[in-house]
Amino acid sequence: MSYVLAAYLLVLGSVAGYWLQRKREIRRLRRALESPSGANRG
Amino acid sequence: VKGDRVLDTGSDRRRAAARRAAGALAALLVAAWALAVVRAPIDATQGVIQKILYVHPACAFAAYLGFALTAMGGALYLWRGHEAYDRLALAAAEVGVLFCTLVILTGPIWGKGTWGHWWTWDPRLIVTLVLWFIYVAYALLRSFTEGDERAARFAAVYGIVGLAAVPLNYVAIDLFGDRALHPENLGRGSLGAGMGWPFALGVAAALATFLYLLLLRLELGELRARLLQRLQAGRDGAAADA
């Protein structure tokens, strides 16, 4: 049972981790693009 | 350029709506899949560990789709020369690598529970590892050469050639016959009673999640390209002033 749980948690955790990381990066880029001088901070 | 004009065009809104719809579909399918996996019968031979079947091949199908889209995006980029196709190829490769990594991680967990060891040099496992290396190399190449047109063209050819590893990965078991330890590919009627639905929902959930993450990654690529464009315009303006 622990092997099955490990496999499912690994999959769900990795997908959620990738999703959160990409969402954070999109927010950062949007902020940079919204500010007139933002290109320098991107 | 004002931020709202940069970020709120009609096509941006359409893309955001498509991404949200894909996200809702993925969430719905993942919930249905989780329920189906919990309710699926326990396999008489392998026991509960057989339930990894509902996630392991599903991730492989999502990875295959990602690598096929990488080749398609690359071919379209070579043909038409639009950067959007190159961004599609890169986004699909990256999300494909994520799913291929999950195949490589869930497989050994299943192997340890059934064969007694994490890894064996079985043809299917070797080709999967090679497939993973091919696209990790692709993603690394692209991250080191962002915005480089020559690298994009090289990567397009590489992505097309690399796709040959996908059918090889699928038929590896048939090619090596009895020497292969990995179970054979699923066919009609090879699943026990009550196992078809959780399997089908697992594949559908993985493909919908792949689509959602691909759209998210495409948005990221688009924003990066706009920022690079702004930086370039700023540099050109400064050079002209000087």
Chai-1 contact restraints between the chains, C-beta under 6 A:
chainA,res_idxA,chainB,res_idxB,connection_type,confidence,min_distance_angstrom,max_distance_angstrom,comment,restraint_id
A,M1,B,V48,contact,1.0,0.0,6.0,A-B,restraint_1
A,Y3,B,I49,contact,1.0,0.0,6.0,A-B,restraint_2
A,Y3,B,I109,contact,1.0,0.0,6.0,A-B,restraint_3
A,Y3,B,G113,contact,1.0,0.0,6.0,A-B,restraint_4
A,V4,B,V48,contact,1.0,0.0,6.0,A-B,restraint_5
A,V4,B,I49,contact,1.0,0.0,6.0,A-B,restraint_6
A,V4,B,K51,contact,1.0,0.0,6.0,A-B,restraint_7
A,A6,B,I109,contact,1.0,0.0,6.0,A-B,restraint_8
A,A7,B,I52,contact,1.0,0.0,6.0,A-B,restraint_9
A,A7,B,T106,contact,1.0,0.0,6.0,A-B,restraint_10
A,A7,B,I109,contact,1.0,0.0,6.0,A-B,restraint_11
A,L10,B,L105,contact,1.0,0.0,6.0,A-B,restraint_12
A,V11,B,V55,contact,1.0,0.0,6.0,A-B,restraint_13
A,V11,B,L102,contact,1.0,0.0,6.0,A-B,restraint_14
A,S14,B,L102,contact,1.0,0.0,6.0,A-B,restraint_15
A,Y18,B,L98,contact,1.0,0.0,6.0,A-B,restraint_16
A,R22,B,L216,contact,1.0,0.0,6.0,A-B,restraint_17
A,R22,B,L220,contact,1.0,0.0,6.0,A-B,restraint_18
A,E25,B,L220,contact,1.0,0.0,6.0,A-B,restraint_19
A,I26,B,L220,contact,1.0,0.0,6.0,A-B,restraint_20
A,L29,B,L223,contact,1.0,0.0,6.0,A-B,restraint_21
A,L33,B,G3,contact,1.0,0.0,6.0,A-B,restraint_22
A,L33,B,V6,contact,1.0,0.0,6.0,A-B,restraint_23
A,L33,B,L7,contact,1.0,0.0,6.0,A-B,restraint_24
A,E34,B,G3,contact,1.0,0.0,6.0,A-B,restraint_25
A,A39,B,R230,contact,1.0,0.0,6.0,A-B,restraint_26
A,A39,B,L231,contact,1.0,0.0,6.0,A-B,restraint_27
A,A39,B,G234,contact,1.0,0.0,6.0,A-B,restraint_28
A,G42,B,L227,contact,1.0,0.0,6.0,A-B,restraint_29
